[in-house]
Amino acid sequence: MKITDAWLTQKPSQQVCAMLTDTGHQAWFVGGCVRNALLGELVADLDLSTDAHPETVMELAKAAGLKVIPTGIEHGTVTVVADDIPFEITTFRRDVATDGRRATVAFADNMTDDARRRDFTMNALYADADGNIADPLGGLPDLQARRIRFIEDPEQRIKEDYLRILRFFRFHAWYGQDGPDPDGLAACAAHVEGLQTLSVERVTSELLKLLSAPNPAPAVASMAATGALGQILPGSTAKTLPVLIHLESQANLAPDPIRRLAALGGTPVENLRLSKEEAKRLALIQSETPLPELAYREGAAIGTDALAVRSAALSQDIDQTLLKQIQHAAQQVFPLKAADLMPALRGPALGQALKEAEAKWIASAFTLTKDDLLG
């Protein structure tokens, strides 16, 4: 098996690899770019492994006229930029000590040691500048079977970094086929309490990536079965999610992690680290505001998301009549302005009158005219 993707054969990739190999060092693309290329998936980030130490990589890049950034030099990583494309280059490493959150590493001089410190076998595949695959730990059969399998001992991999529990489910949602690997699932269940040691930011990022998958419902159900979902999102349920995903397909709604998070329930705002915009959307989708009013105030997208989540919770199809009401409501403009009530009313009385008139107009399904409201 060989990679022939354009990103590999084009000048920037070849130039960066030659920068290392022409001086006697190894240059291997690794991780997501190799995995996704072999699966025919989109390649976003270009990561390389090398036996050259970071200081050497920096010297070679400068000598080649390439921009270099010491993004994580203390961990052996530098970023080299060629034709505006960043390449993250990391020296072969091996773990010296781990505590479940971070690792102390030392440089290694071979690919196998470097591969052993990774999480899943499908992420321990390497490719040279010609696209030839190196598979030091036998990950290629797992990749071809779309099987998410921890490298060597699953429990040891998890104890090195408990985030790997969530990554196991996230990777299964994006790349897995059939059921989760039984040994990996058992190891996740055995160490699920380790999730409590992780930063809220890391947990949130991983969960939102998982929920962005085309159909994360089976993976989330497995999370719930192991106790992982309850650990990171107390009070949540996985039961509504498959119904929501079915309704998304019916309504041509693109995958959206916040909509899906709303369907899980629990208390995401308290237990996750969402942005202000994400927290606001979540609160609106989960609100009990009548849907036409919600759409009028916040737009058709929010109204439709809330309709989908409410329908999923009741295991009902989307009410097409209500959907049309949402779309209609989002286009409405309140016919009264403050000037219409002045000078008879001013100050707080004016504001209260406008508020009452708007509520009356909304209750009429937006049918009352300006004259009706002033009469």
N, C-alpha and C positions, 0 to 999 in steps of 0.2 A: 504494500500500500504506500502511496506517495501523494504528497500535496502538490498541486499545480496551480493554486489560487493566484490571482493577479497581485495581491499584496505581497506575496513571497517573491515573485519573479521581477517585480518592478525595481527601479534603481535604488530607492531609499533603503529597502531591506537588504539588497545585495551589497550596497556600500557599507552599511553598518556591520554586516557579517564579515566582509573582506577586511575591514578595519581591525578585526580581531584575528581572523584566520591567517591573514598575510604576515602576521607577526608571531605566528606559532601558537596562538591560543585557540581554544574551542569556542564555538558560537552555536548555540542551540535555541531555537524557538521552543517555548514550553507553555504548558497550561492551556488557558482558554483559547488562544488563537489556534493551537494545534487541534485541540478537542473539537472546536466548532468547525474548523475547516474540514475535518474528516467526517463530521456529521452533516455537512452542507448547510450549516447555520451561519448567521452573520458573525463576522469577526470584528470586534471593536478595539481591543487593546493588544498591543504587540509587546510581549515579554520575552526576554532572552536570558539564558543561563550561560555562564562562562567560567573557566578556571582562572581567568585573570582577576586580580584583586581590584577593588574599586579605584584606587589611586592610579593603577595602570590603565584602566578603562578610560579614566579622565584624560590622562596624558595622550593616549592613542586618539581619542576623539578630537582633542585640540589640534594634534598634529595633522589630522585629516580635514581640518577646517570645519568641524561640526560643533554645534552648540552643545554644551554639556551642563547638566544641573545636578548637584549633589543631593537629590531628593531624599535619600535614606542611606547616606553613606555609612552611618554607624551600623547599619544592618547589611551592608554590602551592596546597596542599590544606588545606581546613578541613572539619570535619564539623558539619553542622547537624542538630539533632534536633527533629523535629516529631511530636507524639503518640507519643513513644518510638520512632519510626522514624528511623534514621540516614541521612542523605544526604551522601555524600562529594562535595564541590564543588571542582573544580580549575580554575584559570585556564588558558585556552588557552596552550599551551606549544610551543616548538620546541627541538630539540636544538642545542646549541652545540658540544659535544665529547662523545665517548664513548670508552670503553676496553675494551669487551667485557663489563663487569660493571655499570657505572653510567654515568649521563649527566649532563653539566652542561647545564642548560636555561635558557632565557630566556622571559619571557612573550611571547606572540604576541597579535595583535589580531583573528585570523580563524580560522575553523574548519578551513580547508584546511591551514594550517601545523600545527595541532594534530593533524589526522588523519594527516599524513605521518610523525609520530613514533611512531605505533602499529605493532603487529606485523602483523596480518592484515587483509585488506580487510573481512572480516565483523565485525571489531571497530571499524571506523571508520565505523559508522552512527550517526546522531544522530536524536533525536526531540524535538519541542517539546511543550509542555504539552497540546496538542490531539491528539498522537499522529502528527503529520505527520512523515514521514521525510526527512532530509537525507542525501544520499549523495555527498560531495565527491570520492571516489576510485573510484566505480564498484564498490562492494562488494556491492550488492544482488544482482546476478546470481550472484555466487559463493555468497552465502548461500542463495539459492534452489536452487542446484545442490549445496549442501553440499560446496563445494570450499574447502579450506584453502589460501589463497594469500597469500604475503607481499606487503606493500605495495611497489609499484615494484620495486626491485632486491633480490632475496632475499639475496644475499651481503652487501650493505650493511646490511640489517636484522639479519642474524645477527651481523655484526661489531660492531654497536652493543650487543648483549647476547647472549652465547652461550647463555643459558638459552632463547632462542627456538628453538633446535634441539629441545629437549625439549618445549617448548610446541607446536611444529609437530606432533609425534607425539601429544601429549596431546589437542590439539584435533581431530586426525583421529580418534582413538579415540572421542571424545564426539560429534562433530558431522559427521565426514566421511562421504562416500559414494563408492563405487568406489575406485580406487587413489589414492595421494597425488599431489599436483601434481608433475610431473617436474622442473620448474625448482627448486621448493622442496626436493625430495629431493636433487637434485644439489648444491645449495648447502649443505645439511646435511652431506653426505658430505665436501665439500671443506673444511669448517671444523670437523670433528668434534673435533679436538684442542683446540679452544677450550674444550670442556667441562671440561678440567682446571683452568681458571682460576677456576671458579665455587666458591662456598662449598658445603660438604657439605650444609648445611641447605637451601639452595635446590634442589639436585639431588634430595635425598630427598623434599622436599615435592612437587616436580613429578612424580617417578616414582610416588609413592603415589597422587596424583590420577589419573594415567594408568591405573594398575592398578585403580582403582575403577570404571572405565567398564564398561558392560554386557559388551562383548566387545573387550578391548584387544589380542587376539592378532594381528590383521593389522598394527596399528600397531607392536607390539613386533617383529614379524618385519621390518618395514621399518627399525626402529631397528638391529636386528642386521645387516641388509644394508649399512647405511651405516657401521657401526662404532661407532655411538653407544652401543649397549648394552654393548659390550665396554669402552668408555671409562669408563663409570660403574659397571659391575658386572663386573669381570674374571672370567673363568671361567664366566660364565652362559651359558645357552642359551635360545633362544626356542621350541625344538621341542616342549617338554612343555606349554606354556601352552594351545594350542588343544585339546589332549586334556583338560586339567583343566577348561576352560570347558565342554566337552561334558559331562563328568561332573557338574559343578556343576548344569547344567540337569537332568540325569537325577535327581539327588538333591535337587533343590529347595534348593540352597545359594545364599544371597545372595552377590553379588560381595564379595570380601574381599581387599584389597590385600596383606595379610601372607601369607595362604594362597597367593596367586599369586606373591608374591615368593619363597616357599619353593620353588615349582615352577621358578623361573628358575635356582636354584642360585647358584653363585659364592660370594662371601663378603660378603653384605650387611652383616653386623655390623661388619666392618672398613672397608667403603667407603661406608656410609651413616650417617646420624645418626638412629637410631631411638630412641624412648622406651624406658625400662626394660621397660614392659609389652609393647611391640611386639617388642623383642629377645627377651624370654622366650617369647612365643608362637611366634616364628619358630624358636627353638631347639627347642621342644617338638615342633612340627610336623615339623621335619627330623630329630628324634632317631631312633635305631634301637631304641628301647624297644618290646617287643611291644605291639601295639595294645590288647588288652584291659587289660593292666597300665597303659598310658598313660591309657586312659579311666578306669580305677579311681582313679588318682592325680590326674588333671587334669580329668576331666569328659568327657562325651560329645562336646561340640563340638570339643575339641582332638583327641580320638580320631578323629572323623569327618574333620576337616581332614587329619590325617596319612594316613588311609586314602585319601582322594581324591588327595593328592599322590603317594603311593606307587603307586597304581593308574595315574595319569597317566604316571609315569616308565616304567612297564612297558607302556603303551598297552593297558591292560586295563580292562574294566568294573568297577565297584565290586562286590565280593563281598558279596552280600546276607547270607550266613551270618555273615561276619565283622562286617558292620555290626550285626547283631543281637547278636553277642557284645560289641561295643563298648557298645551301649546297655544291655545287661544288666550289664556290668562297672561302668559308671558309677554304678549304683544300689547296689552292694554295700558292706557295712560289715564291717570286720574283726571277727570275733566275740570275739577275746581282748582283755583289758585288762591293764594292768600288775598290778593287784590279784590277778588270777587266778594269777600266778606267785610272788606274795609270800606268806609271808616267805622261802620257800626260796631265792629269788634276789633280789639287790639290786644297785644300781649298774650298772656296765658289763655285768656278766653278765646282768642283767635285760634291758637294752636289746638285747643280742646275741640273747638267746633270743626276744624278741618279733620281732626282724627276721627270724630264721630261720623262725619259725612263720608269719609273714606271707608269706614267699617260698614256703613249702610250700603255703599256702592258695591263693595266686595260681596256682601251678603246677597245682593240682587243678581249675582253672577255677572257683574260689570255691565248691567243693562240700564241702570238709571242714568239719565242725561244730566247735564249741568242745570237745566231748568228744573228738573225733578228735585235735585238736591237743594236748590235755592228756594223752592216753593214752600 
